[in-house]
Structure formats: C-alpha cells, structure tokens
Amino acid sequence: MRIDGDHRGVETAAAGSAGTDRDDHGDHGDHASDRTIVKAGKVDLKQAVAVATRSTAGTVTEIELDDSLGKPVWKAEVVDARGTERAFTVDATDGTVTATGTAKDDDSDDDDATLAKSAGTDATRAVDAALAKLKGTATAAELEGEHGTPVWHVDVTDAKGRDHEVTVGARSGKVTASEADDHHRHGGSDDHDHDHDD
C-alpha cells in the first residue's frame, strides 16, 4: 500500500491545496530532503499516530513524512475495527488533520486489516524499538507481511542526515535488521546489521 503522492479519494480540508495533487519524489521520496523536512516539522511520528487514531479508532498501518504539498505533513493510514482503511494527512507543524478519505489499496499481496490484527506491536512501539537501536528521527513506518510474518519497516534519519531502514518484528517488538539507505552506492554491504531474534 502506498500513500505518497496519491490523493485520489482524499477530501482536502486545507484551503489552497488544490492543484498540488502530485508527488515529484517518486516511490521512496527524496531522501536528500528528509533532514530538511524533519527540521521544518514540530510534530513527530508518534504524535501524528496519536492524532490519526484520535480521528479514527484503529491501527496505523502506514505513516510517512512528506512535503509534496509544499509543507511538511504526515500521511497516515488507519485500519478500523471493521477493516476499513482510512487515509489522514496531519500537518507536521501544528498537528491538525488537514485531509481525510478512504485509503486506496494498491498492494494486492498485503491485506493491511489482517496484518493489523496479527501484529502485537503498534507503530509507536515499533518506532521506540527502532530509535533504541539507532538514534535519530523516525520519518516513516509501514506494516508489511514478510515471509508470512508481519514486520514494521521504520525509516530513521540520523544526526548526520543519513537514512536507515530498521525492521522490527511486529509480534516480538524486537529489531531484526538495520540497514543504511545509501542511494549513491549499490550493492554495498557495509552499514548492514542483521539480528535474527524475532
């Protein structure tokens, strides 16, 4: 499931956002600007999760920091008790919900409602585990099925502005892998740290 740049089916409540329905960053976003977006925002990932779940009771299955609307926002997806997926945009400067809608599921192999039910660790606890492993700022978290097991992929930007992906077992709440996200090197094996304690 991807929410970056896909605002179809989302009712925009913020004035002045018409015509900005695009994402120039591609699927993974412009990681070089993550540090800039992090500095611009005052609401962190865990606060944005709290805002989204106050709006709709349920489980956040994906959340990411984005600036495609010209300002830093958190885009979140919440699965409610009935299995309905809702999309939220939370302003990263003041924590207000600026858009809501029904999430579009374009990952046919992942059933987020099923994953949410089987995960014993929520997004907030997954982020806590990732940040205990790697100091920095969480910029995204996504619940996915990996070899039949639910895992959280948490993106962390460290103090030097480097991006890392930390994998947290959604049942155990333990970090199982950590990897530097280096777009300039391909196939490099340094900065990889794999723990198999899930």
C-alpha positions in Angstrom: 0.0 0.0 0.0 1.4 3.4 -0.9 0.0 6.7 0.2 2.8 9.0 -1.1 1.5 11.3 -3.8 -1.8 9.5 -4.2 -4.5 11.9 -3.1 -7.3 10.4 -5.1 -10.3 9.7 -2.9 -8.9 12.2 -0.3 -11.1 15.2 0.6 -8.8 18.1 1.2 -9.9 20.3 4.0 -7.0 22.7 3.9 -7.5 25.7 1.7 -5.1 26.4 -1.0 -4.0 22.8 -1.6 -6.0 22.4 -4.9 -3.7 21.8 -7.8 -1.0 20.2 -5.7 -2.1 16.7 -6.2 1.3 15.3 -7.2 4.5 13.9 -5.7 7.7 14.7 -7.5 9.7 12.4 -5.2 8.8 9.0 -6.6 8.0 5.9 -4.5 10.8 6.4 -1.9 10.7 10.1 -1.7 13.6 12.5 -2.0 15.8 11.2 0.9 18.2 14.1 0.5 15.4 16.4 1.7 14.4 14.2 4.7 16.6 16.2 7.0 15.1 19.5 5.8 11.5 18.2 6.3 12.3 16.8 9.7 13.7 20.2 10.8 10.6 22.0 9.4 8.2 19.8 11.3 7.3 20.1 15.0 5.0 17.1 15.3 6.9 13.8 15.4 5.8 10.5 14.0 4.4 9.2 17.4 2.4 12.4 17.9 1.0 12.1 14.3 0.0 8.5 15.1 -1.9 9.7 18.2 -3.7 12.4 16.1 -4.7 9.9 13.4 -6.0 7.3 15.9 -8.0 10.0 17.7 -9.7 10.8 14.4 -10.5 7.1 13.8 -10.0 4.4 16.4 -7.9 1.7 14.9 -4.4 0.6 13.9 -2.0 2.8 12.0 -0.5 0.5 9.3 1.5 3.1 7.4 2.7 6.7 8.1 5.3 8.8 6.4 6.6 12.4 6.4 6.1 14.1 3.1 6.4 17.6 1.7 4.8 17.2 -1.7 2.0 19.7 -0.6 4.7 22.4 -0.1 4.8 22.0 3.7 5.7 19.1 5.9 2.8 16.7 6.6 2.4 13.2 7.9 0.4 10.9 5.6 -1.2 8.0 7.6 -3.4 5.0 7.0 -5.6 3.6 9.8 -7.4 0.3 9.7 -10.5 0.5 11.9 -12.3 -2.4 13.8 -14.3 -3.2 10.7 -11.3 -3.5 8.5 -11.9 -0.2 6.6 -8.8 1.7 5.7 -8.9 5.4 6.2 -6.2 8.0 5.0 -5.2 11.0 7.0 -3.0 13.9 6.3 -1.7 15.6 9.5 0.1 18.9 9.4 3.6 18.4 10.8 3.8 21.9 12.1 0.7 22.1 14.3 -0.8 18.5 14.4 -4.1 19.4 12.8 -5.8 16.9 10.4 -5.9 18.6 7.0 -7.4 15.8 4.9 -9.3 12.6 5.3 -10.5 9.9 3.0 -10.7 6.3 2.2 -7.3 4.7 1.5 -6.7 3.2 -1.9 -5.1 -0.3 -1.6 -2.7 -0.9 -4.4 -0.8 -3.7 -2.8 -2.7 -6.8 -3.8 -0.4 -9.1 -1.8 -0.8 -7.4 1.5 -4.1 -7.3 3.5 -3.5 -4.5 6.0 -6.5 -5.4 8.0 -5.2 -9.0 8.5 -1.7 -7.7 9.3 -3.1 -5.2 11.8 -4.9 -8.0 13.7 -1.8 -10.2 13.8 0.6 -7.5 14.9 1.2 -7.4 18.7 3.4 -4.3 18.3 1.8 -1.0 17.1 3.6 1.8 15.2 4.5 3.7 18.3 6.2 0.7 19.9 7.9 -0.2 16.7 9.3 3.3 16.4 10.5 3.2 20.0 12.3 -0.1 19.3 13.9 1.4 16.1 15.1 4.5 17.9 16.6 2.5 20.7 18.7 0.7 18.1 19.5 3.8 16.1 19.4 7.4 17.4 17.7 9.8 15.1 14.3 10.9 13.9 11.7 8.4 12.5 10.3 9.6 9.2 8.1 6.6 8.2 6.8 3.3 9.4 5.0 0.7 7.5 3.5 -2.6 8.5 4.1 -5.3 5.9 4.0 -9.1 5.5 7.4 -10.6 5.1 7.6 -14.4 4.5 4.2 -14.8 6.2 5.3 -12.7 9.3 4.1 -9.1 10.0 7.0 -6.7 10.3 7.4 -3.0 10.7 9.8 -1.1 8.4 10.8 2.1 10.2 12.8 4.8 8.3 15.1 6.8 10.6 17.2 9.8 9.6 20.3 10.1 11.9 22.0 13.2 13.1 24.2 13.3 10.0 21.2 13.2 7.7 21.7 9.6 6.6 18.7 7.5 6.1 18.3 4.0 7.6 15.6 1.3 7.5 15.1 -0.6 10.7 13.0 -3.8 10.6 11.0 -4.6 13.8 9.2 -7.9 14.3 5.5 -6.9 14.7 4.9 -9.8 17.0 8.0 -9.6 19.2 8.6 -5.9 19.1 12.3 -6.6 18.6 14.6 -5.1 16.0 15.5 -7.9 13.5 17.6 -5.8 10.9 19.0 -2.4 10.3 20.3 -1.1 7.0 21.7 2.2 5.8 19.8 3.6 2.9 22.5 4.8 0.6 21.3 5.9 -2.9 24.9 6.6 -4.1 26.2 3.1 -3.5 24.7 0.0 -5.0 25.3 -3.5 -3.6 27.5 -2.2 -0.7 27.3 -4.5 2.3 28.7 -2.1 4.9 26.3 -0.5 7.4 24.2 -3.6 7.4 23.3 -5.0 10.8 21.1 -8.1 10.9 19.8 -9.6 14.1 17.6 -12.7 14.0 15.9 -12.7 17.3 12.3 -12.5 16.1 
